[in-house]
Amino acid sequence: MPRKRLHPFPYGQFFGFRRVVLLPFFLVLGSHIFQYAEVAYNLQLVAVIALLMWLTIGLK
């Protein structure tokens, strides 16, 4: 097998596009979280964001 391979599924392209689009949003959100929220709220919000990202990527 060749060492360099293209991604066999289009998930990589969709995820790359989403990552580039959502990166500023997550950076701003993260700065606000670290500035204003408490640790428990951080963990809760991170879990919700991870769940939303998993659903968004999984449904595509």
GROMACS elastic network, one bead per residue, 0.5 to 0.9 nm:
[ bonds ]
;  ai    aj funct       b0    kb
    1     4     6  0.87412   500
    1     5     6  0.87073   500
    2     5     6  0.66227   500
    5     8     6  0.81125   500
    6     9     6  0.86897   500
    7    10     6  0.71063   500
    7    11     6  0.81325   500
    7    12     6  0.64935   500
    7    13     6  0.84739   500
    8    11     6  0.86332   500
    8    12     6  0.86641   500
    9    12     6  0.67710   500
    9    13     6  0.84382   500
   10    13     6  0.54484   500
   10    14     6  0.64530   500
   10    15     6  0.85937   500
   11    14     6  0.51696   500
   11    15     6  0.58319   500
   11    16     6  0.83058   500
   11    57     6  0.79199   500
   11    60     6  0.81085   500
   12    15     6  0.51193   500
   12    16     6  0.58885   500
   12    17     6  0.84586   500
   13    16     6  0.50791   500
   13    17     6  0.61039   500
   13    18     6  0.85366   500
   14    17     6  0.51380   500
   14    18     6  0.61024   500
   14    19     6  0.84689   500
   14    57     6  0.81541   500
   14    60     6  0.83637   500
   15    18     6  0.50041   500
   15    19     6  0.58995   500
   15    20     6  0.85513   500
   15    57     6  0.71401   500
   16    19     6  0.50178   500
   16    20     6  0.62143   500
   16    21     6  0.86176   500
   17    20     6  0.52783   500
   17    21     6  0.62251   500
   17    22     6  0.85340   500
   18    21     6  0.50957   500
   18    22     6  0.58137   500
   18    23     6  0.81242   500
   18    57     6  0.89376   500
   19    22     6  0.52249   500
   19    23     6  0.56216   500
   20    23     6  0.54081   500
   20    24     6  0.79125   500
   21    24     6  0.70975   500
   21    25     6  0.78608   500
   22    25     6  0.51679   500
   22    26     6  0.61152   500
   22    27     6  0.85662   500
   23    26     6  0.51924   500
   23    27     6  0.60892   500
   23    28     6  0.86739   500
   24    28     6  0.61452   500
   24    29     6  0.84145   500
   25    28     6  0.53047   500
   25    29     6  0.60149   500
   25    30     6  0.84047   500
   26    30     6  0.57646   500
   26    31     6  0.84528   500
   27    30     6  0.50390   500
   27    31     6  0.62025   500
   27    32     6  0.86753   500
   28    31     6  0.52044   500
   28    32     6  0.63078   500
   28    33     6  0.86139   500
   29    32     6  0.51816   500
   29    33     6  0.60998   500
   29    34     6  0.86743   500
   30    34     6  0.61287   500
   30    35     6  0.84400   500
   31    34     6  0.52309   500
   31    35     6  0.60466   500
   31    36     6  0.86079   500
   32    35     6  0.50385   500
   32    36     6  0.59489   500
   32    37     6  0.76012   500
   33    36     6  0.55788   500
   33    37     6  0.51387   500
   33    38     6  0.79275   500
   33    41     6  0.84838   500
   33    42     6  0.64649   500
   33    45     6  0.87291   500
   34    37     6  0.61513   500
   34    38     6  0.78478   500
   34    39     6  0.85381   500
   34    42     6  0.77435   500
   35    38     6  0.88020   500
   37    40     6  0.83958   500
   37    41     6  0.62529   500
   37    42     6  0.64797   500
   38    41     6  0.53215   500
   38    42     6  0.61105   500
   38    43     6  0.88121   500
   39    43     6  0.63064   500
   39    44     6  0.86407   500
   40    43     6  0.52243   500
   40    44     6  0.62399   500
   40    45     6  0.86545   500
   41    44     6  0.50024   500
   41    45     6  0.60393   500
   41    46     6  0.84326   500
   42    45     6  0.51957   500
   42    46     6  0.60120   500
   42    47     6  0.85325   500
   43    46     6  0.50839   500
   43    47     6  0.61402   500
   43    48     6  0.86642   500
   44    47     6  0.51988   500
   44    48     6  0.63378   500
   44    49     6  0.87259   500
   45    48     6  0.50261   500
   45    49     6  0.60744   500
   45    50     6  0.84703   500
   46    49     6  0.50726   500
   46    50     6  0.60344   500
   46    51     6  0.85014   500
   47    50     6  0.51091   500
   47    51     6  0.61276   500
   47    52     6  0.86157   500
   48    51     6  0.50479   500
   48    52     6  0.61209   500
   48    53     6  0.85689   500
   49    52     6  0.50585   500
   49    53     6  0.60726   500
   49    54     6  0.84650   500
   50    53     6  0.51197   500
   50    54     6  0.60369   500
   50    55     6  0.85700   500
   51    54     6  0.50390   500
   51    55     6  0.61403   500
   51    56     6  0.85476   500
   52    55     6  0.51077   500
   52    56     6  0.60424   500
   52    57     6  0.85411   500
   53    56     6  0.50474   500
   53    57     6  0.60280   500
   53    58     6  0.82011   500
   54    57     6  0.53051   500
   54    58     6  0.57095   500
   54    59     6  0.83580   500
   55    59     6  0.58845   500
   55    60     6  0.85569   500
   56    59     6  0.54634   500
   56    60     6  0.65059   500
   57    60     6  0.54203   500
